[in-house]
Amino acid sequence: MTDPRRSDTDRTLAFAIPQRSARGRVVRLGPTLDTVLAAHAYPPAIESLLAEALTLAALIGSTLKDASGQLTMQTRTDSGVVQLLVCDYRGGEVRGYVQYDADKLAEAPERPTLFALFGAGYLAITFDLETSGERYQGIVPLDGETLAHAAQNYFVQSEQIPTLIRVGIDKRADGTTVAGGLFLQHLPEGEDGRERLHTRLDHPEWEHVAALGTTMGADELTDPVLPLETLVWRLFNEEEVRVHQVVPIARGCRCTTEHILSVIAKFPLEERQAMAGDDGVIRVDCAFCASVFPVPVEAVG
């Protein structure tokens, strides 16, 4: 029986506000998020960080026009609690994991700041477009209070596009997690959907859209009973809003046995034998789904 409190999760909704030269996305993750988090059993601070990163991956990744393209978000730091955070999005599927120093985390506050987790860290956002073979990457400091702030700065600094990103996370009493996000962006010059060719430098339309976006509360973003369409309507009820795309979100890990066999097969026999244990089995760990794949050396063609 479907839980009514989970009635609208695991999808993104795209919309445009033509008269304000703006576009946006809203996302809400539920069971998909729980599936990813359950594989790792992270402490609360790390779990919350990964939940935020997965929400951002779904928000930003769903803007890709190349349906087979991939968005990857990765942090870089030398001395922080978090040694590595990786999330990616491809074709409506998200995955991610975190490597962290448990001893340093134990010394951090119960609710550590972004600086406490990363120190002088950086966020790299990479777009891989499979159809054209192009790749774009931007790197920004992990400034601000949240990952969402850093991602917002990426668009403002690297792409010079006025952008607003908000993320909310709710760890519920039943142990499940619901996360929601809002992504608003001023349409770039000449972008499809713009109704005017020129915009004044102060972006008056954008200032209005951003002001409305900042009123979106975390409680609304994470309320699974509230349809995403209603969320958008509440925010922009005095504007003409065009909803034009819905993308379901699922957990996706590409570590199939077939894929692992194909990778191992590229190594010479001597190296494969060196990888194997005393029992002649190569054990491949997948950091994304926390699974171990045993591959007997003789099974590799």
C-alpha positions as CSV (number, residue, x, y, z in Angstrom):
1,M,0.0,0.0,0.0
2,T,1.4,3.4,-1.0
3,D,2.1,5.8,1.8
4,P,0.1,9.0,1.2
5,R,2.9,11.0,2.8
6,R,5.1,10.0,-0.2
7,S,2.6,10.9,-2.9
8,D,4.9,13.3,-4.9
9,T,8.5,12.4,-4.7
10,D,11.4,11.3,-7.0
11,R,10.7,13.6,-9.9
12,T,11.7,17.0,-11.2
13,L,9.4,19.5,-12.8
14,A,10.7,22.1,-15.3
15,F,8.9,25.3,-16.0
16,A,9.4,28.7,-17.6
17,I,8.2,32.2,-16.9
18,P,8.4,33.8,-20.4
19,Q,7.4,37.4,-19.4
20,R,10.1,37.4,-16.8
21,S,12.7,35.8,-19.0
22,A,13.3,33.0,-16.4
23,R,13.2,29.3,-16.2
24,G,13.3,26.9,-13.3
25,R,13.2,23.4,-11.8
26,V,11.8,21.9,-8.7
27,V,12.7,18.5,-7.4
28,R,11.7,16.3,-4.5
29,L,13.5,13.1,-3.6
30,G,12.1,10.4,-1.3
31,P,12.5,6.6,-1.7
32,T,15.3,7.1,-4.2
33,L,17.2,9.1,-1.6
34,D,16.6,6.5,1.1
35,T,17.9,3.8,-1.1
36,V,21.2,5.6,-1.8
37,L,21.7,6.6,1.9
38,A,20.8,3.1,3.3
39,A,23.7,1.6,1.4
40,H,26.2,3.5,3.4
41,A,25.0,4.0,7.0
42,Y,26.7,7.4,7.2
43,P,26.6,9.6,10.4
44,P,23.9,12.3,10.4
45,A,26.1,15.1,9.2
46,I,27.5,13.1,6.3
47,E,24.1,11.8,5.4
48,S,22.7,15.3,5.3
49,L,25.5,16.4,3.1
50,L,25.0,13.6,0.6
51,A,21.3,14.2,0.6
52,E,21.9,17.9,-0.4
53,A,24.4,16.9,-3.0
54,L,22.0,14.3,-4.6
55,T,19.2,16.9,-4.7
56,L,21.5,19.4,-6.4
57,A,22.6,16.7,-8.9
58,A,19.0,16.0,-9.8
59,L,18.2,19.7,-10.0
60,I,21.1,20.7,-12.2
61,G,21.5,17.5,-14.1
62,S,17.9,17.6,-15.3
63,T,18.7,20.8,-17.2
64,L,20.9,18.9,-19.6
65,K,19.4,19.1,-23.1
66,D,21.5,16.0,-24.1
67,A,19.4,13.2,-22.7
68,S,22.4,10.9,-22.7
69,G,24.7,13.5,-21.1
70,Q,26.0,13.4,-17.6
71,L,26.5,15.9,-14.8
72,T,29.2,15.2,-12.1
73,M,29.7,17.1,-8.9
74,Q,32.9,16.5,-7.0
75,T,34.5,18.3,-4.1
76,R,38.2,18.8,-3.6
77,T,39.9,19.5,-0.3
78,D,43.3,18.7,1.3
79,S,42.6,18.7,5.0
80,G,38.9,18.7,5.6
81,V,36.7,16.1,7.4
82,V,35.3,15.2,4.0
83,Q,38.0,13.8,1.8
84,L,35.9,13.2,-1.3
85,L,32.3,13.7,-2.3
86,V,31.1,12.6,-5.7
87,C,27.5,12.7,-7.1
88,D,26.4,12.3,-10.7
89,Y,23.2,12.4,-12.8
90,R,22.5,10.7,-16.1
91,G,19.2,10.1,-17.7
92,G,17.1,10.6,-14.6
93,E,19.4,8.4,-12.4
94,V,21.4,9.7,-9.5
95,R,24.2,8.2,-7.4
96,G,26.8,9.4,-4.9
97,Y,29.1,8.6,-2.0
98,V,31.3,10.4,0.5
99,Q,34.7,9.5,1.9
100,Y,35.4,11.1,5.3
101,D,37.7,11.1,8.3
102,A,35.8,9.6,11.2
103,D,38.2,10.9,13.8
104,K,38.0,14.5,12.5
105,L,34.2,14.2,12.3
106,A,34.1,13.2,15.9
107,E,35.9,16.5,16.8
108,A,33.5,18.6,14.7
109,P,30.3,20.2,16.1
110,E,27.1,18.1,15.9
111,R,25.9,20.3,13.0
112,P,29.2,21.3,11.3
113,T,29.4,24.2,8.9
114,L,30.5,23.8,5.3
115,F,33.9,25.1,6.3
116,A,34.2,22.7,9.2
117,L,33.5,19.8,6.8
118,F,35.7,20.9,3.9
119,G,38.1,23.7,5.1
120,A,39.4,25.5,2.1
121,G,37.7,23.2,-0.4
122,Y,36.4,23.5,-3.9
123,L,33.4,22.3,-5.9
124,A,33.9,21.1,-9.4
125,I,30.8,20.8,-11.7
126,T,31.3,18.9,-14.9
127,F,28.9,18.5,-17.9
128,D,29.7,15.7,-20.3
129,L,27.6,15.8,-23.5
130,E,27.7,12.4,-25.1
131,T,26.1,13.4,-28.3
132,S,28.6,16.0,-29.2
133,G,31.5,14.7,-27.1
134,E,31.9,18.1,-25.5
135,R,32.9,18.6,-21.9
136,Y,32.5,21.6,-19.7
137,Q,33.9,22.1,-16.2
138,G,33.8,24.9,-13.7
139,I,35.5,25.0,-10.2
140,V,34.4,27.3,-7.4
141,P,35.4,27.7,-3.8
142,L,33.2,26.0,-1.2
143,D,32.1,29.3,0.2
144,G,28.9,30.1,1.9
145,E,26.8,28.1,4.3
146,T,25.8,25.1,2.1
147,L,26.6,23.2,-1.0
148,A,23.6,24.9,-2.6
149,H,25.3,28.3,-2.1
150,A,28.5,27.0,-3.8
151,A,26.5,25.6,-6.7
152,Q,24.7,28.9,-7.1
153,N,28.0,30.7,-7.2
154,Y,29.1,28.4,-10.0
155,F,26.5,29.7,-12.3
156,V,26.9,33.3,-11.2
157,Q,30.7,33.2,-11.5
158,S,31.5,30.6,-14.1
159,E,28.6,31.1,-16.5
160,Q,27.6,34.7,-15.4
161,I,24.0,33.8,-15.3
162,P,21.8,35.1,-12.4
163,T,20.8,32.0,-10.5
164,L,19.0,31.1,-7.3
165,I,19.2,27.6,-5.7
166,R,17.4,26.5,-2.5
167,V,17.5,23.1,-0.9
168,G,15.6,21.7,2.1
169,I,16.2,18.4,3.9
170,D,13.8,16.7,6.3
171,K,14.9,13.7,8.4
172,R,11.5,12.3,9.4
173,A,10.4,10.6,12.6
174,D,10.1,7.3,10.8
175,G,13.7,7.4,9.8
176,T,13.1,8.3,6.1
177,T,14.5,11.4,4.4
178,V,12.8,13.8,2.1
179,A,14.7,16.4,0.2
180,G,13.5,19.1,-2.1
181,G,15.1,21.8,-4.2
182,L,14.3,24.9,-6.3
183,F,16.5,26.1,-9.2
184,L,15.7,29.5,-10.8
185,Q,17.7,31.1,-13.6
186,H,17.6,34.2,-15.8
187,L,17.5,33.1,-19.4
188,P,20.8,33.8,-21.1
189,E,20.8,36.3,-24.0
190,G,19.4,34.7,-27.1
191,E,18.1,31.6,-25.3
192,D,15.0,29.9,-26.5
193,G,12.0,31.2,-24.5
194,R,13.2,34.8,-24.2
195,E,10.6,37.2,-25.4
196,R,13.0,40.1,-25.8
197,L,16.5,40.3,-27.4
198,H,18.0,42.6,-24.8
199,T,17.9,42.9,-21.1
200,R,19.0,45.8,-19.0
201,L,22.2,45.2,-16.9
202,D,20.3,45.3,-13.6
203,H,17.9,42.5,-14.7
204,P,14.7,44.0,-13.3
205,E,12.7,40.9,-14.2
206,W,15.1,38.6,-12.6
207,E,15.1,40.6,-9.4
208,H,11.4,40.0,-9.1
209,V,11.7,36.3,-9.8
210,A,14.6,35.9,-7.3
211,A,12.7,37.8,-4.6
212,L,9.7,35.4,-4.9
213,G,12.1,32.4,-5.0
214,T,13.6,33.4,-1.6
215,T,10.2,33.0,0.0
216,M,10.2,29.3,-0.7
217,G,10.5,27.5,2.7
218,A,12.2,24.2,3.4
219,D,9.0,22.9,4.8
220,E,7.3,23.3,1.4
221,L,10.1,21.8,-0.6
222,T,10.1,18.7,1.6
223,D,6.4,18.2,2.0
224,P,5.7,15.0,0.0
225,V,1.9,15.6,0.0
226,L,2.3,19.0,-1.8
227,P,2.4,18.4,-5.6
228,L,5.3,20.1,-7.3
229,E,2.9,21.8,-9.7
230,T,1.1,23.4,-6.7
231,L,4.5,24.5,-5.3
232,V,5.3,26.4,-8.5
233,W,1.8,27.8,-8.7
234,R,2.0,29.1,-5.2
235,L,5.3,30.8,-5.9
236,F,4.3,32.4,-9.2
237,N,0.5,32.6,-9.1
238,E,0.5,36.1,-10.6
239,E,2.7,35.1,-13.5
240,E,2.2,33.1,-16.7
241,V,4.0,29.8,-15.9
242,R,4.6,27.1,-18.6
243,V,5.3,23.6,-17.3
244,H,7.1,21.7,-20.0
245,Q,8.9,18.7,-18.7
246,V,8.7,16.1,-16.0
247,V,11.6,13.7,-15.3
248,P,11.3,10.8,-12.9
249,I,14.3,10.3,-10.7
250,A,15.7,6.9,-9.6
251,R,18.8,5.5,-8.0
252,G,21.2,4.4,-10.7
253,C,24.5,2.6,-10.3
254,R,26.3,1.3,-13.4
255,C,28.4,-1.4,-11.7
256,T,26.9,-4.4,-13.4
257,T,28.7,-7.7,-13.5
258,E,29.0,-7.4,-17.3
259,H,30.6,-4.0,-17.1
260,I,33.1,-5.1,-14.4
261,L,34.1,-8.1,-16.5
262,S,34.7,-5.9,-19.5
263,V,36.9,-3.6,-17.5
264,I,39.0,-6.4,-15.9
265,A,39.3,-8.1,-19.3
266,K,41.4,-5.1,-20.5
267,F,44.2,-6.1,-18.1
268,P,46.9,-8.7,-19.0
269,L,46.5,-12.1,-17.4
270,E,49.5,-11.5,-15.1
271,E,47.9,-8.4,-13.7
272,R,44.6,-10.1,-13.2
273,Q,46.2,-12.8,-11.3
274,A,48.0,-10.3,-9.1
275,M,44.6,-8.6,-8.3
276,A,43.1,-11.9,-7.1
277,G,43.2,-13.2,-3.6
278,D,44.5,-16.6,-2.6
279,D,41.2,-18.1,-3.7
280,G,41.7,-16.8,-7.3
281,V,38.9,-14.3,-7.0
282,I,39.1,-10.6,-7.8
283,R,36.9,-8.6,-5.5
284,V,35.7,-5.2,-7.0
285,D,34.3,-2.7,-4.6
286,C,31.7,-0.1,-5.8
287,A,31.9,3.0,-3.7
288,F,28.6,4.3,-5.1
289,C,26.4,1.3,-4.0
290,A,28.7,-0.1,-1.4
291,S,28.6,-3.5,-3.0
292,V,31.4,-6.1,-3.6
293,F,31.5,-8.0,-6.9
294,P,33.5,-11.3,-6.7
295,V,35.0,-12.1,-10.1
296,P,37.0,-15.4,-10.5
297,V,40.0,-14.9,-12.7
298,E,39.0,-17.8,-14.9
299,A,35.7,-16.2,-15.6
300,V,37.3,-13.3,-17.4
301,G,37.5,-14.0,-21.1
